[in-house]
Amino acid sequence: VFPKETYEAATLGLNTWWTIVFPSLLPFFIIAELFLGLGIVHFISILLEPVMRPIFNLPGSAAFVVALGYSSGFPVGATLTTSLRKERLCTRLEGERLLAFTNNASPLFIFVAVSVGIFHEPSLGIILATAHYLSNLLLGVLLRFYGRKDPERSPQKFYYHYLIRRSFQAMYQAQKKDGRPIGKLMSDAVRKSIMNLAAIGGFIILFAVLIRIFEILGITPYIEKTIALI
């Protein structure tokens, strides 16, 4: 019905994905896959347990998700949480709590796209970023009380002595369990990262087209008014 507008919207979505999303997220995705394969996340899991458990009631491996989630933006937080769950480095309830406060906008998006691109006011970036990140961190702290009776979590106590030695042991065991040589590991990391980003690109293009069709049909103002009321 709207071939010209559909093509233009799809082209805009593809351009956004190729010029912004793909180059900004690909390095983080590859690094995350390599860190999992090399056992570095398992190393972090033991080393940072004394920090993450008292504050967020999460395993030490969650610190890796927090760091990348807050620096590179969505959907890295969601993707890494999924990876931790698959590797059994967190329980389902811990994954839910972690996902709730680490799937954030990136600093680049807040300071450039929103502050400058939408509001044309660079000074707003600090206010928006502070509100965004502090509210999410506060949510993470408050959610530590959710699901305290976790059926998947081991009742065994965590011992805080010999952390460095145990961290290296965990990394070695993870590498031994994975068993892939570095070349194969890197190849798999690149392939999986590109596949994930291709799926993200498909969603961006699809929603770019849907948003454009909603605008043509005059549906968008009604959606905006409904959301504004809420």
Phi and psi in degrees as a GROMACS rama.xvg file:
@    title "Ramachandran Plot"
@    xaxis  label "Phi"
@    yaxis  label "Psi"
@TYPE xy
-124.262  66.3343  PHE-2
-63.2851  -41.8016  PRO-3
-64.455  -49.042  LYS-4
-66.0027  -37.3461  GLU-5
-62.9149  -43.9244  THR-6
-63.0349  -44.2072  TYR-7
-64.7107  -41.3922  GLU-8
-67.3452  -41.4302  ALA-9
-64.254  -39.7204  ALA-10
-63.4365  -40.8996  THR-11
-63.6234  -43.6753  LEU-12
-62.8974  -42.6651  GLY-13
-63.8078  -41.6679  LEU-14
-64.2959  -41.072  ASN-15
-61.6465  -44.4451  THR-16
-64.6023  -45.9975  TRP-17
-72.3896  -38.0742  TRP-18
-92.5732  -22.2955  THR-19
-117.277  -58.6157  ILE-20
-69.2552  -50.6188  VAL-21
-59.0358  -54.5689  PHE-22
-69.3776  -27.0367  PRO-23
-81.3174  -28.1554  SER-24
-100.64  -27.5313  LEU-25
-55.2688  -47.1217  LEU-26
-59.1422  -40.7462  PRO-27
-65.9049  -39.8349  PHE-28
-64.3312  -43.9939  PHE-29
-65.1512  -45.4408  ILE-30
-59.9548  -42.0436  ILE-31
-61.6034  -44.2585  ALA-32
-64.5259  -41.0287  GLU-33
-64.9024  -42.2791  LEU-34
-62.4549  -37.5397  PHE-35
-67.7586  -45.1336  LEU-36
-67.7071  -34.4608  GLY-37
-84.386  -4.35997  LEU-38
81.7735  9.05088  GLY-39
-67.4862  -35.4361  ILE-40
-65.4416  -36.8069  VAL-41
-66.6079  -36.86  HIS-42
-60.9473  -48.4408  PHE-43
-63.3658  -36.5583  ILE-44
-57.115  -43.9201  SER-45
-75.6706  -43.245  ILE-46
-65.4926  -38.8226  LEU-47
-101.739  7.55965  LEU-48
-57.1493  -39.9899  GLU-49
-64.9211  -18.917  PRO-50
-93.0767  -49.0301  VAL-51
-72.22  -36.2408  MET-52
-66.9577  -47.5044  ARG-53
-67.0008  -35.4482  PRO-54
-82.8529  -51.878  ILE-55
-111.512  -3.24988  PHE-56
55.4314  44.6653  ASN-57
-129.078  157.499  LEU-58
-67.7432  161.507  PRO-59
-59.3751  -29.9108  GLY-60
-62.2751  -22.0042  SER-61
-64.4873  -24.1709  ALA-62
-61.355  -34.4096  ALA-63
-62.3287  -42.2173  PHE-64
-68.1277  -41.6377  VAL-65
-60.7802  -46.515  VAL-66
-61.2286  -49.3402  ALA-67
-75.8867  -34.4914  LEU-68
-63.2359  -38.2684  GLY-69
-83.5419  -22.1288  TYR-70
-94.3278  -32.5659  SER-71
-109.285  -14.4902  SER-72
82.1994  175.109  GLY-73
-65.4572  150.701  PHE-74
-98.7035  26.6255  PRO-75
-60.7777  -42.292  VAL-76
-58.029  -43.8959  GLY-77
-68.0531  -42.657  ALA-78
-63.475  -44.9795  THR-79
-69.9022  -34.9901  LEU-80
-62.1719  -40.6715  THR-81
-60.7347  -42.4108  THR-82
-63.5381  -42.2529  SER-83
-61.4952  -40.4279  LEU-84
-65.3287  -42.0915  ARG-85
-65.3763  -34.265  LYS-86
-83.3539  1.6628  GLU-87
59.4804  35.1641  ARG-88
-92.7568  -4.13458  LEU-89
-151.883  156.664  CYS-90
-84.594  174.364  THR-91
-62.6078  -45.4151  ARG-92
-64.6365  -40.0002  LEU-93
-64.6873  -39.1099  GLU-94
-63.0986  -39.0818  GLY-95
-62.8824  -45.0576  GLU-96
-66.5841  -41.9727  ARG-97
-63.6965  -44.6141  LEU-98
-60.9504  -35.6678  LEU-99
-63.5453  -27.0398  ALA-100
-124.443  9.83727  PHE-101
-118.102  -4.28135  THR-102
-90.7071  73.3943  ASN-103
-103.755  169.116  ASN-104
-74.5492  146.987  ALA-105
-78.9651  156.406  SER-106
-57.2175  -36.9308  PRO-107
-60.8116  -42.4814  LEU-108
-64.8943  -44.4603  PHE-109
-67.7126  -47.6976  ILE-110
-77.192  -32.0217  PHE-111
-101.041  -59.9547  VAL-112
-66.8248  -46.0421  ALA-113
-83.2857  -57.3706  VAL-114
-63.6808  -49.4526  SER-115
-86.8353  -49.4335  VAL-116
-69.3699  -41.0684  GLY-117
-95.0071  -50.1375  ILE-118
-94.5743  -10.8985  PHE-119
54.4463  38.0161  HIS-120
-142.988  91.0194  GLU-121
-57.2583  -31.7616  PRO-122
-67.1007  -18.1374  SER-123
-68.8108  -20.8144  LEU-124
-55.9221  -43.3067  GLY-125
-64.8521  -42.4368  ILE-126
-64.243  -47.541  ILE-127
-64.7356  -44.3448  LEU-128
-65.0666  -42.6789  ALA-129
-61.3522  -47.1912  THR-130
-62.7178  -42.5891  ALA-131
-66.4919  -51.6272  HIS-132
-76.4804  -38.5004  TYR-133
-67.8075  -38.773  LEU-134
-65.7438  -37.8574  SER-135
-68.0106  -41.9998  ASN-136
-64.4562  -39.6029  LEU-137
-62.5322  -40.5134  LEU-138
-59.9711  -42.4353  LEU-139
-61.1262  -39.9346  GLY-140
-67.9234  -43.6762  VAL-141
-66.4851  -34.5592  LEU-142
-72.6592  -7.85273  LEU-143
-62.0501  -20.9169  ARG-144
-89.3609  -5.91759  PHE-145
-85.7289  133.033  TYR-146
65.2416  42.8121  GLY-147
-67.7766  -29.228  ARG-148
-91.8684  77.4708  LYS-149
-88.6159  113.578  ASP-150
-66.5535  -22.2692  PRO-151
-86.1142  -20.1736  GLU-152
-78.7206  136.088  ARG-153
-69.6088  135.269  SER-154
-74.6006  -6.09935  PRO-155
-65.2657  143.213  GLN-156
-75.8736  149.775  LYS-157
-94.294  127.895  PHE-158
-97.3365  131.602  TYR-159
-95.6055  7.46568  TYR-160
-95.0474  156.556  HIS-161
56.5686  40.9486  TYR-162
-63.2867  -44.7337  LEU-163
-62.4469  -47.9865  ILE-164
-62.3428  -43.6924  ARG-165
-68.2031  -30.8875  ARG-166
-65.7454  -45.1712  SER-167
-65.4719  -36.9664  PHE-168
-63.7258  -41.6245  GLN-169
-64.5345  -40.0189  ALA-170
-64.5497  -43.4038  MET-171
-62.9467  -43.1113  TYR-172
-64.2182  -38.2353  GLN-173
-66.694  -42.1416  ALA-174
-62.983  -42.1533  GLN-175
-64.6394  -40.0077  LYS-176
-68.1608  -38.9438  LYS-177
-67.5709  -53.2234  ASP-178
76.7596  -2.02598  GLY-179
-82.406  138.545  ARG-180
-66.7266  160.845  PRO-181
-59.9396  -36.1944  ILE-182
-64.6106  -44.7496  GLY-183
-66.3567  -39.1904  LYS-184
-61.498  -45.2392  LEU-185
-66.8241  -41.0403  MET-186
-61.3273  -44.3448  SER-187
-65.704  -38.0093  ASP-188
-63.4063  -44.6688  ALA-189
-65.5164  -45.3939  VAL-190
-62.2661  -47.5836  ARG-191
-65.602  -38.7445  LYS-192
-64.9484  -42.4779  SER-193
-66.3398  -38.4135  ILE-194
-63.1264  -42.8965  MET-195
-62.677  -42.9116  ASN-196
-68.9451  -31.6241  LEU-197
-64.8511  -40.3201  ALA-198
-63.7991  -42.345  ALA-199
-61.3784  -41.5368  ILE-200
-60.9671  -38.8263  GLY-201
-61.5029  -42.3176  GLY-202
-65.6038  -40.6707  PHE-203
-60.9832  -46.2893  ILE-204
-64.6429  -44.6887  ILE-205
-58.2322  -48.9828  LEU-206
-73.1041  -27.7604  PHE-207
-62.4253  -41.2225  ALA-208
-68.3903  -45.633  VAL-209
-61.2386  -42.6095  LEU-210
-62.4253  -41.1447  ILE-211
-65.3623  -40.9072  ARG-212
-66.678  -39.4572  ILE-213
-60.5145  -38.2917  PHE-214
-64.7397  -44.243  GLU-215
-63.4159  -41.5211  ILE-216
-78.5808  -5.56542  LEU-217
77.2707  20.2195  GLY-218
-84.3498  -29.3478  ILE-219
-55.3371  -46.1498  THR-220
-57.7123  -35.9886  PRO-221
-69.4998  -38.6478  TYR-222
-63.1284  -43.396  ILE-223
-62.6448  -43.2057  GLU-224
-65.1912  -39.4329  LYS-225
-62.9987  -47.2168  THR-226
-65.4989  -37.869  ILE-227
-63.0103  -38.6449  ALA-228
-64.1319  -42.1057  LEU-229
